[in-house]
Amino acid sequence: MGRPLEPLILDESERAALGSLAGRRKTAQALALRARIVLLAGDGMANKEVAARLGIDQATVGKWRRRFLLDRQNGLRDEPRCGAPRTVDDARIEAMVVRTLESLPHDATHWSSRGIARASGVSTSTVQRIWRAFGLQPHRSESFKLSTDPDFVAKVRDIVGLYMAPPARALVLCVDEKSQIQALDRSQPLLPMRPGQIERRTHDYTRHATTSLFAALDIATGAVIGRCYPRHRAAEFRRFLDVIEKAVPGDLDVHLVMDNYATHKTPLIRDWLLKRPRWHVHHTPTGTSWINQVERFFALLSERQIKRSVHRSVAALQAAITSFLDAHNANPKPFRWTKSADDILAAVERFCPRIIPTQMPRTSGSGH
């Protein structure tokens, strides 16, 4: 018989904190394991049972059980290790982060790790470690656009409401056109992929005219109605609406989500829609193509078919697009919309105050 184990009792706050450490994806794996050990021990399990449950050595269980009993949660942290003292103190780190965020070099639009290392008197590797720790990437930039539509809030609520709670006995279709799709032929043959080398193609190409794809995405099933036309005028859009009309059962209402492009609002289109009371139009806010789900389908088409293919004629390009549509519709899958209107509007509200109206002022001496 061994010595009886000292009981390990957890209060509710400790159990919640340990459960968070054990379940959070960003927790270091060693710390998560220690939290699981203590949780199981707190349930009254013996060290041998805990070790068998977690597939670890019994001595490991005993070590972290003792450490927790001695120092509670602080005992699960690694003890300070010996090594060289820090050469960059917290004040210098803070100054470097502030300089990265609030100033610009005199000869560039953004800091480089070497540039800020020279300006701060530290090594490039030190700058890189600090930037990684604080998630700073001055070399990267992304684009954005805020809608200036005065009815932005109402339109977002209307369209997101359709996505998250579609009306009964109705079809919700996201409609748009991908215009000016070029039939491109590379100037020289392709160099195919092989072990250790990616596929390579020439940067220059020969154009063979263009086509425009009109598409309507059924948000419930993911199926797409699509037609290619040589141009993208109101006349072509009207013909495409006729195609949709024939494809949709007559006993269903049609809710059409589309943008404010001029061809969608001509008298020809308005008259066509007015004659069909089962059709209901929902215009997206200006500058918000991301809210129209058919744009995600266009992205798939570009990525999987258009960007890397070679087409020596418009007919070949149209055949490739039709083939992609057929393959997609053979096993369609809807896109899953997860953001509520409140989530979107709250994100925009958080984003707006961070926008800099003019170019960031250069701090004097920032480039030295």
Stockholm file with secondary structure:
# STOCKHOLM 1.0

chainA/1-368         MGRPLEPLILDESERAALGSLAGRRKTAQALALRARIVLLAGDGMANKEVAARLGIDQATVGKWRRRFLLDRQNGLRDEPRCGAPRTVDDARIEAMVVRTLESLPHDATHWSSRGIARASGVSTSTVQRIWRAFGLQPHRSESFKLSTDPDFVAKVRDIVGLYMAPPARALVLCVDEKSQIQALDRSQPLLPMRPGQIERRTHDYTRHATTSLFAALDIATGAVIGRCYPRHRAAEFRRFLDVIEKAVPGDLDVHLVMDNYATHKTPLIRDWLLKRPRWHVHHTPTGTSWINQVERFFALLSERQIKRSVHRSVAALQAAITSFLDAHNANPKPFRWTKSADDILAAVERFCPRIIPTQMPRTSGSGH
#=GR chainA/1-368 SS CCCCCCCCCCCHHHHHHHHHHHHCTTSCHHHHHHHHHHHHHHTTCCHHHHHHHHTSCHHHHHHHHHHHHHHGGGGGSCCCCCCCCCSSCHHHHHHHHHHHHHCCCTTSSSCCHHHHHHHHTSCHHHHHHHHHHHTCCTTCCCCCCCCCCTTHHHHHHHHHHHHHSCCTTEEEEEEEEEEEEEEEEESSCCBCCBTTBCCBCCSCEEEEEEEEEEEEEETTTCCEEEEEESCCSHHHHHHHHHHHHHHSCTTSEEEEEECCCGGGSSHHHHHHHHTCTTEEEEECCTTCGGGCTHHHHHHHHIIIIITTCCCSSHHHHHHHHHHHHHHHHHSCCCCCCCCCHHHHHHHHHHHGGGCCSSCCCCCTTTTC
#=GC SS_cons         CCCCCCCCCCCHHHHHHHHHHHHCTTSCHHHHHHHHHHHHHHTTCCHHHHHHHHTSCHHHHHHHHHHHHHHGGGGGSCCCCCCCCCSSCHHHHHHHHHHHHHCCCTTSSSCCHHHHHHHHTSCHHHHHHHHHHHTCCTTCCCCCCCCCCTTHHHHHHHHHHHHHSCCTTEEEEEEEEEEEEEEEEESSCCBCCBTTBCCBCCSCEEEEEEEEEEEEEETTTCCEEEEEESCCSHHHHHHHHHHHHHHSCTTSEEEEEECCCGGGSSHHHHHHHHTCTTEEEEECCTTCGGGCTHHHHHHHHIIIIITTCCCSSHHHHHHHHHHHHHHHHHSCCCCCCCCCHHHHHHHHHHHGGGCCSSCCCCCTTTTC
//
